């Protein structure tokens, strides 16, 4: 990721209202990992991709994204969209991890350790 792309991401994040409230699992995970919530990543590509993706928890400098999935992610069409998003972000060099709300709420320490390992590899 170029410095210009990082600047665009920071500007978008500062001015963005978000897609709604930050969920409790997202907030807890972001605080424990020292990451930000609702990080905006411009795609800069036409076609099947939107103008930007928003990841639940992430760090643009380390290029680490964490998706915290709720029950709606069980739907097949949502899973297909999740795969497309993950594929695209990985094609840009991002490390993408997924966990469920349940993982965060019921297995918090284990989830934080797992994602901390991903962050350590990225830095």
C-alpha positions as MATLAB code, in Angstrom:
seq = 'XXXXXXXXXXXXXXXXXXXXXXXXXXXXXXXXXXXXXXXXXXXXXXXXXXXXXXXXXXXXXXXXXXXXXXXXXXXXXXXXXXXXXXXXXXXXXXXXXXXXXXXXXXXXXXXXXXXXXXXXXXX';
ca = [
       0.000    0.000    0.000;
       1.372    3.377   -1.001;
       1.559    6.378    1.332;
      -1.100    8.070   -0.830;
      -3.489    5.154   -0.333;
      -2.878    5.257    3.422;
      -3.680    8.982    3.424;
      -6.961    8.347    1.568;
      -7.885    5.621    4.073;
      -7.159    7.931    7.017;
      -9.239   10.733    5.492;
     -12.132    8.401    4.774;
     -11.992    6.996    8.288;
     -11.946   10.443    9.875;
     -14.926   11.684    7.852;
     -16.962    8.534    7.764;
     -20.132    8.211    9.796;
     -20.008    4.428    9.729;
     -22.570    1.841    8.741;
     -24.136    2.052   12.133;
     -23.103    1.512   15.669;
     -20.018   -0.486   16.520;
     -21.122   -3.802   17.961;
     -20.036   -4.852   21.435;
     -17.864   -7.723   20.086;
     -16.176   -5.347   17.612;
     -15.521   -2.771   20.327;
     -14.107   -5.308   22.776;
     -11.871   -6.891   20.150;
     -10.585   -3.549   18.849;
      -9.750   -2.349   22.359;
      -7.962   -5.581   23.273;
      -5.907   -5.583   20.072;
      -5.257   -1.826   19.903;
      -6.920   -1.560   16.481;
      -9.576    0.725   15.010;
     -13.174   -0.111   14.146;
     -14.863    0.357   10.762;
     -11.723    0.894    8.682;
     -12.516    2.011    5.108;
     -10.438    0.564    2.261;
     -10.967    2.088   -1.213;
     -11.030   -0.521   -3.973;
     -10.204    1.772   -6.867;
     -11.527   -0.908   -9.209;
     -14.586   -1.202  -11.405;
     -16.574   -4.366  -11.877;
     -18.033   -6.534   -9.185;
     -16.362   -4.542   -6.413;
     -17.853   -1.558   -4.566;
     -15.994    1.764   -4.380;
     -14.708    0.771   -0.954;
     -14.894   -1.982    1.619;
     -15.296   -1.417    5.331;
     -13.700   -3.899    7.695;
     -15.011   -4.257   11.229;
     -11.644   -3.992   12.979;
      -8.301   -3.254   11.388;
      -5.031   -1.415   10.938;
      -4.257    0.128    7.521;
      -0.539    0.497    8.294;
      -0.139   -3.204    9.119;
      -2.761   -4.138    6.502;
      -4.616   -6.343    8.990;
      -8.390   -6.749    8.787;
     -10.659   -8.589   11.211;
     -14.249   -9.338   10.292;
     -16.559  -10.033   13.228;
     -19.492  -11.938   11.750;
     -22.952  -12.084   13.220;
     -25.794  -14.512   12.410;
     -26.542  -12.868    9.046;
     -23.265  -14.287    7.734;
     -24.797  -17.765    7.690;
     -26.781  -16.895    4.552;
     -25.201  -18.323    1.403;
     -25.299  -15.042   -0.519;
     -23.617  -13.234    2.393;
     -20.938  -15.942    2.530;
     -20.307  -15.419   -1.195;
     -19.933  -11.668   -0.649;
     -17.605  -12.348    2.311;
     -15.424  -14.597    0.132;
     -15.264  -11.923   -2.605;
     -14.290   -9.274   -0.038;
     -11.648  -11.514    1.572;
     -10.202  -12.473   -1.835;
     -10.005   -8.838   -2.898;
      -8.342   -7.643    0.324;
      -5.821  -10.480    0.215;
      -5.024   -9.589   -3.407;
      -3.966   -6.163   -2.077;
      -1.732   -7.787    0.542;
      -4.051   -7.539    3.555;
      -4.160  -10.269    6.194;
      -7.833  -11.052    6.776;
      -9.159  -12.936    9.793;
     -12.755  -13.830   10.529;
     -14.402  -14.659   13.808;
     -17.970  -14.773   14.973;
     -19.661  -12.615   17.575;
     -19.953  -15.796   19.592;
     -16.171  -16.423   19.392;
     -15.524  -12.953   20.794;
     -18.141  -13.118   23.525;
     -17.643  -16.721   24.672;
     -13.967  -17.390   23.865;
     -12.524  -13.901   24.137;
      -8.973  -14.733   25.286;
      -8.529  -17.477   22.695;
      -9.842  -15.218   19.911;
      -7.559  -12.342   20.941;
      -4.531  -14.685   21.029;
      -5.325  -16.070   17.568;
      -5.670  -12.636   15.999;
      -2.628  -11.325   17.884;
      -0.577  -13.985   16.094;
      -1.845  -12.687   12.741;
      -0.917   -9.131   13.746;
       2.559  -10.245   14.872;
       3.179  -11.921   11.514;
       2.042   -8.778    9.678;
       4.358   -6.431   11.587;
];
